[in-house]
Amino acid sequence: MSDRHDILIIGAGLIGLCTADALAMRGALVRVIDARPGPCEGTSFSNSGMIHPSQAMSWDPDKIKSSELARAFKNAAKVTARLGERSKTLIIEKMDALGLPKHASGCLQLFSDIDAAQEAQNEYNDIGITADIIMNETDTFNRPACRFPDDTSGDARAFGCALAADLAARGVSFVYQATDLNIRRSQDRFFVRTSQGVFDAKHLVIAAGVQSPDCLALLDVRLQLNIVSGAAADFELPKQADDLPDCPVMDAASRSALTVFSDRVRISGGWGLDDPAPLLARWGDIAPGLMLHLGQPRSKWSGLRPVSPVGRPYISGTSIPNLWVNTGHGHMGWTLCAGSGELLAQMITEGREDTRFAFSG
């Protein structure tokens, strides 16, 4: 057996692909397994497109506001934001390498009034995020807003598909439509049995999004994740796009965003929604003229996000040697994918220790 790391990754979404990329760059032999027909068919499929370290704070509307838990959420947001900043740099570098277009810098977030915007600005500043308050501008639909100059955006699924093709060209193996998953460990190796065959490796990475707890349970490892649904609707890009915002616009109240891509307009997000109708109604209130101009959606979608209890992802080893997790990113998957992949690859191949995103199971 070669002394190179041989690694199986379960999950071909953004997190799994970026983990594979970081490992392959370090000389590892990598195989990626997914139950779907191709890459980025799950949570990554209809992403809002925002690369936003600014949004590192938990979106959970029901989180308890005790001082202890508030401190835990803030500490989680601080480390997640720093990972997001590193990840953004890596994503931009990879987009350049893959020849993908980048969008203009910045994202906006709308608030009901100036007091709410100022309160949010203070919270963002507390976790090290630059947030400038702007008012009565066309892009904010004449509402008070925070502008995040250090955020950016890009097409997450286009990135994932291009990265998967690049990885395949570089020797990473992919196994799709691998259903009927079973996992066992024997003689310090992991054996993953699927409908497509049995595969084994010294290391196993679980990056399967909302399916991660089920994968780990096969090895008697318990992972706590909250599964939260979100929705999206795509619209044809109007021929006259003068009234479209120049950068993604978030609505704080509905936890949703309006993003203009090269060939479509997308409204996406929400918390606990399996249909975009409430989001479309909300944006009808925010920007009635624009919504009338967009007309009916050309497609609708809903999906599930893996959310850790305090909003900080799990990027670490487990109680089983050489079993690793990279999941729980919630609404931050696109933002954190490259940084998460790099961090886990450093742990596996370089022995790096980092307890910020540790999983205790």
N, C-alpha and C positions, 0 to 999 in steps of 0.2 A: 504494500500500500504506500502511495506517495505521502511525503510529510506535508504536502499542501493540505489546507483545511478543506474537507469535503462537507458540503452543507446542503440540506434540504430546507426550502422555504415554503410554507403553506400560505398562499395568498398572493395573487397577482394584481392587487390594487396598487395605489401609489406608494404605500408604505412598504409592501413586499418588493416592488420593483426597485425602489431606491435603496433598500437594504441589499438586494442582489447586486446593484450597481456598485455600491461602496465595497462590498466583499470582493467582487470580481476585480476591481481596481487594485485590491490588495493581494491578488493572486489566488484567491480561493476558487475551488471547483464548486459551482452552484447549479442546483436544479430548482425550478419554481413549479409548484403544483397548485392548480386551481380547479374548482368544480365547474366553473363557467366556460363558455366557448372561447373566450379571449381575455385580454387584459382589461382592467378598469371597467368591469361589468357590474360592480356592486356599488358601494358607497361613492366611489370615485366617478361614477358614470355621468352624473348631472350636477357637477360642482358649480358653485357660484363664481368661480374664477378668481377670487380674491386671495392674494398672498399677503396676509394681514397679521403680522406679529402684534398689532394693536389689540386684537380680539382674544388675547390669551386668558382673560377672565372667564370663569364659568358662565354659561348661559342658562343654567338651571334656575327657573323662576321660583322654585319651591325650597331652595337651600335655606337652612336655618341661619338666622342672623345673630347667633350668640357670638360673644367676643372671641371665644376660642375657635369656633368654626370660621368666622370671618377672617381671622388671622391665618388659618390654614388655607383658605381659598386665595387670600392675597399672596401668601408665600408660593403657592402653586402657580399663580399667574406670573409672578416675577421670573421664576425659572423657566416657565413655558415661553414667556416673551423672549428671553435671551436665546433659547433654542430656536425660536422662530426667526430671530434676526440672523443667526448663523445659517439657518436653512434657506432663508431668502437669498442670501449670497450664493449658496450652492445651486439653487434652482436657476437663478439668472445665468450662472456660468454654464450649466447644463443646457439651458434653452439656446444659448449662443452656439454651443457645440453641436446641437441637433438641428440648428438652422431654423428655429421656431421664432415667430414674431413675439415681441414683448409689447405690453400696453403702456400707456402713460402712467407715471408714478402717481401715487396718492389714492386714498379712498375717503369717502365721506360717511358720516353717520348723523341721521336726522333725529331731533328731539322735539318734544311737545312745546317747550318754552325755553327761554334763556336760562332760567334757574336750573332746569334739568341738564342742560348742556354744560353749565359751569360745574355742577356737581360731578358729572361724568368726567369732565376735564381733570378735576382734582384726583379722581380715582385712577385715571390713566397716568397722570404724573407720578402717583405713588408707586406704580410698578415700572417706572422708567420709560413711559411712552410719551412721545411728543404729540400733543393734540391741540390744534389751533381752533378757536371758535370763530365761525363766520356766520353771517346772517344776510338774508334777503338777496341771495344770488340765484341765478337761473338754475344752476346745478343742484341747489338745495330746495328747489320748489318753494322759495320764499319762506323757508323754515329755518330756525336756528340749528346749527350743525357743528360737529367736531370734524376737523380735517386732519387726516393722518398722513403727513408728507412722506413718511418712510415706508408706507405700504405700497404695494403694486398689484398687478393682476396678470393673468394669462390663462390660456385654455388648458385646464387640468387634464382632461381626457386626451386631448391631442398630445400633450406632453407624455402621458403614460404610454400611449400606443407607440409613439416615436421611440421612447426609451426602451420598450419591450423589443422592438425591431432591432435597435442598436445592440441590446444585450445578446439577442440571438446571434447576431453577426459576430459578436465577440466570444461566442462559445458557451454562453449560458443556455442550459436546456430548459424547455418549457413543456409541461404536461397539462393540457386543458381537458375539460369535461371529465375530470377525475372525481367521480362520485363514489358513494359507499366507502367513505374513509374509515380506516382503522389504523391505530398506531400502537406499536409495542416497542419495548427496549430490551435488548439482549446482548450480552457480552460487549457492553459499552457502545453499542450502535443502535440507532433508531431505524425501525422498519415501518414504512408507511405503505399500507395496502390500499389500493383504490381499484375502481373499475378498469383503469388503464394499466394495471400491473402493480408490482411491488418494487419499492425503491428504498434504498438504505443509505445512511450517512452517519458520520460521527457526530455532527451537530444538526439540531433541528430548530428552526425559527418559526414561531407561530405569529403570523402577521395577517390573520384571517378576518380582521374586522369584527363584526358582530358574531361570527362563528368561532371566535377564538376561545371563549369559555368551553364550548363543546369539544373542541380539539384537545384542549388541556385536560378535560375531564377523562378522556380516554387513557390518560396516564395518571389519573387520580390526583391531579393538581387543580385546585379551585381558584378561579379568577372572578372577582366581582366586577361586573360591567353593567351599566344602565344602557338599555337599548332604546334609543329615542328616534322616532320617525321624523322625516322632513319631506318637503315636496318641492316641485319645480314646474314651471311652464315656460316653453320657448315660443317666441313670436318671430315672424318674418321681419327682417331688417327693413324698415321703411326706406323707400327711394329718397325721400327728403328727410334727412336725419338731423335737421338743425335744432330740434328741440330735445335731442337725446343728450344726457350728461356725458362729460368727457372722461369720467372715471366711475368706478362702481359706487353706488349709493346704498347705504344700509339704513334701515328703519329700526331704531332701538326698541320700539314698542312691540313689533311683531317678530323681531330677530330674523329679518329677511333682507334681501338685497336685490337691486336692479342692476344688471350688468349688461353692457353692450359688447358683444363679440363681433368678429369680422363678418359673420353671416347670419346673426340672430340676436335677439334681445331675450334675456332670461330673467325671470323673477323666481327666486328660490330661497329656501330656508325654512323658518318656523321651528316650533318645538312641539313635538307630539302630533304632527299633522300627517295624514296619509293622502291628502288631496290639496292641491294648491288654491282651491276656491277662496278660502279666507285671506290668503295673501293677495290674490287679485282684487278682492274687495277692498282691502286695506290700501293698496296702491291706487285704486280708483279714487279713494278719498285724498290721497297725497297728491296725485298728479292726474286729475280727471281728463285733461286735454290729451296728455300723452297716451293714456290707456285707451281713449277713444281712437286715437291715431293708430295704435298697435292692432286693434281689432281682436279677433279670436285667436287663442293659442294654436300653433300648429302641432304641438305635442304637449303631453303632461306626463309627469313622472313622480314617483315617490320611492323613498329608500330609507335605510336604517343606519344610524350612526352609533358607533361604540363609544360610550362616554364613561370615563372613570369617575368614581365618587366625588373627587374634588376637582375634576377637570384637567388633571395633569396626566399625560399618557404613561403607560408602563413600557419602559425600555430597559430591559435587564435580563439577568439570568434568573433561574428558579431554584427550588430545592433539589431538582434533578440535574446532575452535571451535564453540561452541554445542551440543555434545553433552554431556549431563549424566547422572550416575548417582545413584541413590538406592536402595541395596539392601544386602544382607549383614547384616540386623539380627538374624538367628538367632531366639532365643527372646524377643527384646525388641521385636518389631515393634509390638505394641499399645502398649507403653510409650513407644516412641520416635516413633510415626507423626507426631504433630502437630509436635513439635520438629524432626524431620527435614524435614518439608514447609516449615516456616517458614524454616529455615536455607538450604535450596536456593533457595527463592523470593527470599530476600535476595541470594543470589549472582547469580541470573539478572537480577533487575530493578534491583538497587541496586549491583551490582558488589562486593558484600562479599567479602573474602578470608578464608578460614578453612582452615587446613591440618590441623586436628585429625582430619578424616575424609577426607583427600585420597586420591585414586586416581591412580596414576602412569602408567596406561596411555593 
